[in-house]
Amino acid sequence: MPGERLKNMNPRPRVLVVGFAGHQGKEYLPIVRESADIVGGVDPAPAAPSLADQWGFPHYDILGEALEKVDFDAAVVTVPHSEHFPVCAKLLTHGRHVIKEKPFAVTEQEARQLIHLAQRADRSVFTLLQRNFDPVFRFAQENLARIGEPYWFSYDYHFNLAHQSTGWRASKEQAMGGVLLDMGYHLIDVLSGMFPEPEPPRVHSAFVHHYEEMRDRRLEDLVSLMCRYPSTGLVGSLRISRHNYEKTEHLCVLGTEGALNIVPGVAVLHSTGGLPLERRTWEGPKTDTVRSMIAHHLGHLDDRYYRQDHIQRQLTVVRTIDGIYQDRSRERNELADRCA
Ligand SMILES: NC(=O)c1ccc[n+]([C@@H]2O[C@H](COP(=O)([O-])OP(=O)(O)OC[C@H]3O[C@@H](n4cnc5c(N)ncnc54)[C@H](O)[C@@H]3O)[C@@H](O)[C@H]2O)c1
């Protein structure tokens, strides 16, 4: 097709940025522009038109208008969780690639629908998860086999926000989940990459609330999970929270022949007994990781193998998280029945 030939002659994809006036959207603008032509932006926020002016691309209030007026290859989507599915489904239905913020989807049903739409349109849906492009996490992944058979992990990820969540994160309808969905998505994805299994792990969870309002809205401020992977017997625990006394991230994996310990900027491979065998440090700015992540996805839009692997892993992540929320909701209903 002549259009196809023309597209292939231009190595810079044409990108629509959806949700570009928000926190994450703004952070991505300069980085996306390094590897793509931003040909338009959609965001209903009052500040969006002047921001689009500043960056020199046309602004649209709604996606439908952009789809009518501008031609593009891919969209970078950074919208509140409740908007992910309708926006991405529409983009795929119109035959556009999607590079999106996490979560890939909130429910297994929506994840499967997106996959169906992507496959029908022969388009990619890539989720932006920066740890997969972080040299320290890559070191851990590449050296995992050196610790023998992993039998235990412990993963902590905490923010130290002094105030209750605000904006869409404080609304059940828009956030569609608390810290498990918002922060925990990254961790479950890291674990799905390290310990790939066709079925999600079995999980026991405790949901905890710092603020009464968040309890009332059923948006957890803290979650503690105990996971068991049935096919290998691997067991592990995660704790994720927004209002800890310090901001921290720490993953430790114990294996039959050693251990891996990862904190931001440093991964260490240990022998059994704790002797450090090899260390990988990385002090580069976060922007470097984000740059390689976005360039990688933009460079693989038409790579069907990469696309398939990515989708399968994201489906497992979504099934794990959705399964935990479903279990909680079942337990709540059973309790309500017993009390009635
Ligand atoms: N990877 C990370 O570390 C990280 C960090 C922060 C946020 N995020 C993710 O980024 C996404 C956005 O979060 P945020 O903190 O930037 O939120 P935000 O509220 O700052 O920005 C969202 C933007 O989307 C716009 N928007 C809402 N509905 C829209 C629609 N239908 N079409 C177009 N624009 C729409 C809003 O006007 C707003 O400008 C979420 O999925 C969140 O989980 C990821």
The ligand as an SDF file (V2000), in Angstrom:
LIG
                    3D

 44 48  0  0  0  0  0  0  0  0999 V2000
    4.5610    5.3520   36.1780 N   0  0  0  0  0  0  0  0  0  0  0  0
    4.4430    6.1280   37.2270 C   0  0  0  0  0  0  0  0  0  0  0  0
    5.3110    6.1740   38.0950 O   0  0  0  0  0  0  0  0  0  0  0  0
    3.2140    6.9820   37.3390 C   0  0  0  0  0  0  0  0  0  0  0  0
    3.2120    8.1010   38.1660 C   0  0  0  0  0  0  0  0  0  0  0  0
    2.0630    8.8920   38.2090 C   0  0  0  0  0  0  0  0  0  0  0  0
    0.9530    8.5340   37.4640 C   0  0  0  0  0  0  0  0  0  0  0  0
    0.9580    7.4250   36.6900 N   0  0  0  0  0  0  0  0  0  0  0  0
   -0.2260    7.0290   35.8870 C   0  0  0  0  0  0  0  0  0  0  0  0
   -0.4980    8.0480   34.9270 O   0  0  0  0  0  0  0  0  0  0  0  0
   -1.9010    8.1690   34.7220 C   0  0  0  0  0  0  0  0  0  0  0  0
   -2.3030    9.6080   34.9840 C   0  0  0  0  0  0  0  0  0  0  0  0
   -1.9450    9.9640   36.3040 O   0  0  0  0  0  0  0  0  0  0  0  0
   -1.5620   11.4680   36.6590 P   0  0  0  0  0  0  0  0  0  0  0  0
   -1.0140   11.4450   38.0290 O   0  0  0  0  0  0  0  0  0  0  0  0
   -0.7570   12.0690   35.5730 O   0  0  0  0  0  0  0  0  0  0  0  0
   -3.0280   12.1270   36.6940 O   0  0  0  0  0  0  0  0  0  0  0  0
   -3.3950   13.6710   36.4460 P   0  0  0  0  0  0  0  0  0  0  0  0
   -4.7190   13.8850   37.0630 O   0  0  0  0  0  0  0  0  0  0  0  0
   -2.2730   14.5570   36.8650 O   0  0  0  0  0  0  0  0  0  0  0  0
   -3.5270   13.7760   34.8570 O   0  0  0  0  0  0  0  0  0  0  0  0
   -4.5630   13.1850   34.1190 C   0  0  0  0  0  0  0  0  0  0  0  0
   -4.8910   14.0920   32.9360 C   0  0  0  0  0  0  0  0  0  0  0  0
   -5.8110   13.3970   32.0970 O   0  0  0  0  0  0  0  0  0  0  0  0
   -6.7880   14.3570   31.6680 C   0  0  0  0  0  0  0  0  0  0  0  0
   -7.9810   13.6030   31.2580 N   0  0  0  0  0  0  0  0  0  0  0  0
   -8.9820   13.1000   32.0340 C   0  0  0  0  0  0  0  0  0  0  0  0
   -9.8680   12.4360   31.2710 N   0  0  0  0  0  0  0  0  0  0  0  0
   -9.4230   12.5200   29.9890 C   0  0  0  0  0  0  0  0  0  0  0  0
   -9.8950   12.0250   28.7570 C   0  0  0  0  0  0  0  0  0  0  0  0
  -11.0070   11.2700   28.6720 N   0  0  0  0  0  0  0  0  0  0  0  0
   -9.2080   12.3230   27.6290 N   0  0  0  0  0  0  0  0  0  0  0  0
   -8.0850   13.0750   27.6900 C   0  0  0  0  0  0  0  0  0  0  0  0
   -7.5760   13.5660   28.8330 N   0  0  0  0  0  0  0  0  0  0  0  0
   -8.2360   13.2670   29.9710 C   0  0  0  0  0  0  0  0  0  0  0  0
   -6.9890   15.2680   32.8490 C   0  0  0  0  0  0  0  0  0  0  0  0
   -7.5720   16.5080   32.4610 O   0  0  0  0  0  0  0  0  0  0  0  0
   -5.5490   15.4180   33.3400 C   0  0  0  0  0  0  0  0  0  0  0  0
   -4.8970   16.5010   32.7240 O   0  0  0  0  0  0  0  0  0  0  0  0
   -2.5530    7.1490   35.6390 C   0  0  0  0  0  0  0  0  0  0  0  0
   -2.8030    5.9850   34.9240 O   0  0  0  0  0  0  0  0  0  0  0  0
   -1.5000    6.8810   36.7030 C   0  0  0  0  0  0  0  0  0  0  0  0
   -1.5950    5.6010   37.2700 O   0  0  0  0  0  0  0  0  0  0  0  0
    2.0780    6.6640   36.6110 C   0  0  0  0  0  0  0  0  0  0  0  0
  1  2  1  0
  2  3  2  0
  2  4  1  0
  4  5  1  0
  4 44  2  0
  5  6  2  0
  6  7  1  0
  7  8  2  0
  8  9  1  0
  8 44  1  0
  9 10  1  0
  9 42  1  0
 10 11  1  0
 11 12  1  0
 11 40  1  0
 12 13  1  0
 13 14  1  0
 14 15  2  0
 14 16  1  0
 14 17  1  0
 17 18  1  0
 18 19  2  0
 18 20  1  0
 18 21  1  0
 21 22  1  0
 22 23  1  0
 23 24  1  0
 23 38  1  0
 24 25  1  0
 25 26  1  0
 25 36  1  0
 26 27  1  0
 26 35  1  0
 27 28  2  0
 28 29  1  0
 29 30  1  0
 29 35  2  0
 30 31  1  0
 30 32  2  0
 32 33  1  0
 33 34  2  0
 34 35  1  0
 36 37  1  0
 36 38  1  0
 38 39  1  0
 40 41  1  0
 40 42  1  0
 42 43  1  0
M  CHG  2   8   1  16  -1
M  END
$$$$
